[in-house]
Amino acid sequence: MKRLLIIMSLAVLISSCKTDPKTTTKEWIYLFDGSSTEGWRAYNGEVLPPQWVIKNGALTFDTEKRLESDKQGGKDIIYAKEEFDNFELYLEWKLSEGGNSGVFYHLKEGYSSPPEIAPEYQLLDDLKWEEINNAVLKDWQKTAADYAMYIPDKNLKITKPAGEWNTSRIIFTPELVEHWLNGKKVLSFVPWSEDWKERKNKGKWKDYPNYGSSKTGFIGLQDHDSPLWFKNIKIKKLNQTPRDEQ
């Protein structure tokens, strides 16, 4: 009986380790764990802009800091310790009403702005942005879109109001790219395919020849001069196309 209890206890322990993402330290690399901004700095810069701070365990763009230091927005940041090629990126985020941001990958420096070179997973307050800005957006400008390239499936997309935490995943391999939002896969595409090239050459990026051309690069976060919050930013290196799992 005692031996049986020991075996059962070990089984429970192993099961709990499999479900707790923080125990997968051999696979996941934490880019931001809530306690340090080590590795982060400005795009084309040397230090982290003063507007980006840690508050309540979240990497935050603090507009009050911006006002205090009399600086403008547009302080995009990168995780500069390592470049990544094939990966699964996970992060949690929330925006203020009318907020706008994005997540870049395969980002290279030396350009005037990240969108010129890097694909972007769009983050936006879909529910209030148009009302606040008195403007109408295209679907490729809304949350979870591959900005200006591919749009998410409206039937699968769960949009949360400003101030609530969302989860996003980007899975990249040369065979397939997937965008996930709040537990649902909302779009997928094949990078550098004929369809991809046609969209690039006919759309917003037609005058940006290097857009999306990099096979590896930094992870970046975009600032559009509105309050932002990120937490649990982690990445897993991949060697092949992942299975379609939640």
C-alpha positions as CSV (number, residue, x, y, z in Angstrom):
1,M,0.0,0.0,0.0
2,K,2.8,2.4,0.9
3,R,4.6,1.6,-2.3
4,L,1.4,2.4,-4.3
5,L,1.0,5.7,-2.5
6,I,4.6,6.7,-3.4
7,I,4.0,5.8,-7.1
8,M,0.8,7.8,-7.2
9,S,2.5,10.8,-5.6
10,L,5.3,10.7,-8.2
11,A,2.7,10.5,-11.0
12,V,0.9,13.6,-9.7
13,L,4.2,15.4,-9.4
14,I,5.3,14.6,-13.0
15,S,1.8,15.6,-14.3
16,S,2.0,19.0,-12.5
17,C,5.4,19.7,-13.9
18,K,4.1,19.1,-17.4
19,T,1.3,21.6,-17.0
20,D,3.3,24.4,-15.4
21,P,5.1,26.4,-18.0
22,K,7.7,27.7,-15.5
23,T,9.1,24.2,-15.0
24,T,10.0,23.9,-18.7
25,T,13.2,25.8,-18.3
26,K,15.1,23.6,-20.7
27,E,12.7,24.7,-23.5
28,W,11.3,28.1,-22.7
29,I,13.6,31.2,-22.6
30,Y,12.1,34.0,-20.5
31,L,12.5,37.3,-22.3
32,F,10.7,39.0,-19.4
33,D,9.8,37.3,-16.2
34,G,8.3,40.2,-14.2
35,S,11.5,41.0,-12.2
36,S,14.1,42.4,-14.7
37,T,14.4,44.2,-17.9
38,E,17.8,42.7,-18.6
39,G,18.4,42.2,-22.3
40,W,15.9,44.9,-23.4
41,R,17.0,48.2,-25.0
42,A,15.7,50.7,-27.5
43,Y,15.6,49.8,-31.2
44,N,18.7,51.4,-32.7
45,G,19.7,52.4,-29.2
46,E,22.0,51.4,-26.4
47,V,19.7,51.6,-23.3
48,L,16.1,51.0,-22.4
49,P,14.1,54.2,-22.8
50,P,12.9,55.7,-19.4
51,Q,9.3,55.3,-20.3
52,W,9.6,51.5,-20.2
53,V,9.4,50.4,-16.6
54,I,8.3,47.4,-14.4
55,K,5.1,48.0,-12.5
56,N,3.3,45.2,-10.6
57,G,5.3,42.6,-12.4
58,A,4.5,43.9,-15.9
59,L,6.7,45.5,-18.5
60,T,4.9,48.8,-18.9
61,F,5.1,51.8,-21.2
62,D,4.4,54.6,-18.7
63,T,3.0,57.8,-20.4
64,E,3.5,59.7,-17.2
65,K,7.2,59.0,-17.4
66,R,7.0,60.3,-21.0
67,L,5.5,63.5,-19.8
68,E,7.9,63.9,-16.9
69,S,10.9,63.4,-19.2
70,D,9.4,65.5,-22.0
71,K,10.0,62.8,-24.5
72,Q,7.9,61.6,-27.4
73,G,6.5,58.2,-28.2
74,G,7.9,55.9,-30.8
75,K,10.4,54.3,-28.4
76,D,10.2,50.7,-29.8
77,I,12.3,48.2,-27.9
78,I,14.0,44.9,-28.6
79,Y,15.2,41.9,-26.7
80,A,18.8,42.3,-27.8
81,K,20.5,39.3,-26.1
82,E,19.8,36.9,-28.9
83,E,18.3,36.6,-32.4
84,F,15.8,33.9,-33.2
85,D,14.9,32.1,-36.4
86,N,12.2,29.3,-35.8
87,F,10.3,29.8,-32.6
88,E,7.1,29.7,-30.6
89,L,6.7,33.1,-28.8
90,Y,4.1,33.5,-25.9
91,L,3.2,36.7,-24.1
92,E,0.4,38.3,-22.1
93,W,-0.6,41.9,-22.8
94,K,-3.2,44.5,-22.2
95,L,-3.9,48.0,-23.6
96,S,-5.6,51.2,-22.5
97,E,-8.7,52.4,-24.4
98,G,-7.6,53.3,-27.9
99,G,-4.3,51.7,-27.3
100,N,-2.1,50.5,-30.2
101,S,1.0,48.3,-30.2
102,G,2.6,45.3,-31.9
103,V,5.1,42.5,-31.6
104,F,7.9,42.3,-34.2
105,Y,10.1,39.3,-35.0
106,H,13.1,38.7,-37.3
107,L,13.8,42.3,-36.6
108,K,17.1,43.9,-37.8
109,E,18.4,47.2,-36.7
110,G,19.7,50.0,-39.0
111,Y,16.3,51.0,-40.4
112,S,14.3,54.1,-39.5
113,S,11.5,51.9,-38.0
114,P,10.9,48.2,-37.3
115,P,7.9,47.8,-39.7
116,E,10.2,48.5,-42.7
117,I,11.9,45.1,-42.1
118,A,10.0,43.0,-39.6
119,P,6.6,41.3,-39.7
120,E,4.3,42.5,-36.9
121,Y,1.6,40.7,-34.9
122,Q,-0.8,43.6,-34.4
123,L,-2.1,44.6,-31.0
124,L,-5.0,47.1,-30.8
125,D,-8.0,48.1,-28.8
126,D,-10.4,46.9,-31.5
127,L,-13.5,47.8,-29.5
128,K,-12.7,51.5,-28.9
129,W,-9.9,52.6,-31.3
130,E,-12.2,53.6,-34.2
131,E,-14.6,55.5,-31.9
132,I,-11.9,57.4,-30.0
133,N,-10.0,58.3,-33.2
134,N,-13.1,58.9,-35.4
135,A,-11.6,56.6,-38.1
136,V,-12.3,53.3,-39.8
137,L,-9.8,50.5,-39.8
138,K,-9.1,47.7,-42.2
139,D,-9.1,44.2,-40.8
140,W,-5.4,43.9,-41.4
141,Q,-4.9,46.7,-38.9
142,K,-6.7,45.0,-36.1
143,T,-5.5,42.7,-33.3
144,A,-3.8,39.4,-34.2
145,A,-3.4,40.4,-37.9
146,D,-0.1,39.9,-39.6
147,Y,-0.1,43.6,-40.1
148,A,-0.9,44.7,-43.7
149,M,-0.6,41.1,-44.9
150,Y,-3.0,38.5,-43.4
151,I,-6.2,38.9,-41.4
152,P,-7.5,36.8,-38.5
153,D,-10.6,34.7,-38.7
154,K,-13.4,36.7,-37.2
155,N,-15.3,33.6,-36.2
156,L,-12.5,32.4,-34.0
157,K,-11.1,35.7,-32.7
158,I,-11.9,36.6,-29.1
159,T,-11.4,40.3,-28.5
160,K,-11.2,41.5,-24.9
161,P,-11.9,45.0,-23.8
162,A,-9.2,47.5,-22.9
163,G,-7.7,46.8,-19.5
164,E,-8.1,43.0,-19.6
165,W,-5.2,40.6,-20.1
166,N,-4.9,38.8,-23.4
167,T,-2.6,35.9,-24.4
168,S,-0.9,35.7,-27.8
169,R,1.3,33.2,-29.5
170,I,3.3,33.4,-32.6
171,I,4.7,30.2,-34.1
172,F,7.2,30.6,-36.9
173,T,8.8,28.0,-39.2
174,P,9.6,28.3,-42.9
175,E,6.7,25.8,-43.5
176,L,4.0,27.7,-41.6
177,V,3.3,30.7,-39.4
178,E,0.5,30.7,-36.9
179,H,-1.1,33.6,-34.9
180,W,-3.0,32.6,-31.8
181,L,-5.1,34.9,-29.6
182,N,-6.7,33.9,-26.3
183,G,-6.3,30.2,-26.9
184,K,-7.5,30.1,-30.5
185,K,-5.5,29.9,-33.7
186,V,-6.9,32.8,-35.8
187,L,-4.7,32.8,-38.8
188,S,-1.9,30.9,-40.6
189,F,0.2,31.4,-43.7
190,V,3.3,30.2,-45.5
191,P,6.1,32.7,-45.4
192,W,7.9,33.6,-48.6
193,S,5.3,31.7,-50.6
194,E,4.0,33.0,-53.9
195,D,0.9,34.2,-52.1
196,W,3.0,36.0,-49.5
197,K,5.1,37.7,-52.2
198,E,2.0,38.8,-54.1
199,R,0.6,40.4,-51.0
200,K,3.9,42.1,-50.2
201,N,4.4,43.5,-53.7
202,K,0.8,44.8,-54.1
203,G,0.2,46.1,-50.6
204,K,1.6,48.5,-48.0
205,W,5.1,47.0,-48.3
206,K,5.6,47.3,-52.0
207,D,8.1,50.1,-51.6
208,Y,10.0,48.4,-48.8
209,P,12.1,45.7,-50.6
210,N,13.6,44.3,-47.4
211,Y,10.3,43.8,-45.6
212,G,10.0,40.3,-44.2
213,S,13.2,39.1,-45.9
214,S,15.2,38.2,-42.8
215,K,15.3,34.6,-41.7
216,T,16.4,35.5,-38.2
217,G,16.3,38.6,-35.9
218,F,15.3,40.2,-32.7
219,I,11.9,40.2,-30.9
220,G,10.6,43.7,-30.6
221,L,7.7,45.6,-28.9
222,Q,6.1,48.7,-30.4
223,D,5.2,51.9,-28.7
224,H,2.5,54.1,-30.2
225,D,2.5,56.6,-27.3
226,S,-0.3,54.9,-25.3
227,P,-0.1,52.9,-22.0
228,L,1.0,49.3,-22.5
229,W,1.5,46.3,-20.3
230,F,3.3,43.0,-21.0
231,K,4.1,40.0,-18.9
232,N,5.3,36.4,-19.1
233,I,7.1,36.9,-22.4
234,K,8.9,33.7,-23.3
235,I,10.1,31.9,-26.4
236,K,10.9,28.4,-27.4
237,K,13.3,27.5,-30.2
238,L,11.8,25.2,-32.9
239,N,13.5,23.0,-35.4
240,Q,10.4,21.9,-37.4
241,T,6.7,22.7,-37.9
242,P,4.8,22.3,-34.6
243,R,1.6,20.2,-34.4
244,D,-1.7,22.1,-34.3
245,E,-2.2,22.2,-30.6
246,Q,-3.6,24.6,-28.1
